[in-house]
Amino acid sequence: MSSSLDVFYTWNREAIPVSGENSLFLLIEWRSGPPAKRQLKTQPKLLFREVELLIKPEKDMQIKAVHGVRAKESDAGWVIGLGNAYKGKTKSFLLEFDVSSQSPGKKPACSAYWSALKTKQEQRVLLRREQINLLVSTHFGVIGREPDPRVQKYAVLSQSTVIMKQSLRAFERGRNEEGKEIIKRHTDGLLILATRTGDLEYYREAHILSCLCLYYEQTHEKSCYDSVDVEEDQSLTVSYGKDYYDKEAK
């Protein structure tokens, strides 16, 4: 089916074992039209309104969570609202699956149906549909390969909002030690990844979360553990700040 949407699917694992996988991630990146070559000073052209993706998992696949966008489960499958599509603007989100045991081979994981409203019409049109496959293997050399670093990074960073919600809930109930321990476990993991990969974004994320821990603790009239010691680099831009996580945690 021809489509004016470009969609890219990337699993965090090249293959999974026949015993299944508890947390398998699929990064979905999509855009309408070629990517912009430079930063536009004006709003890009609106191509579609209210883009939706319907995901129908196979019987051996269960969606555990959708990260980065709003989604709801229905009788037909998972309906994911993606907002409007602007020319050249790329958006991304993450699906997390629980995969049960199955025989080896190339298997259908789920079906994807992309639809939207045209700019001057109220009728929803199907833009594209496709089957997303997954490789199940008994070959240890294939199963043991390193996860895709981009998908793995997205999966790790997407946990921060969930962590902050859990931590804030503990603080609000007066369990301050539990609240800061939830954050500390996550920041420790981020710092380990930063050291292993050399990726400064993990350091920045750990620094933001430790500052938020201090903010939450001060709000509840307690002192927090020492903030992660990260040297600030003014040339780097932090994607998510305190206001973002504070809002998401409500």
Beta strands, then each sheet from edge to edge (+ up, - down):
strand 1: 5-11
strand 2: 16-17
strand 3: 21-32
strand 4: 46-57
strand 5: 61-67
strand 6: 70-73
strand 7: 78-86
strand 8: 91-99
strand 9: 105-118
strand 10: 124-137
sheet 1: 1+ 3- 8+ 5-
sheet 2: 2+ 10+ 9- 4+ 7- 6+
end
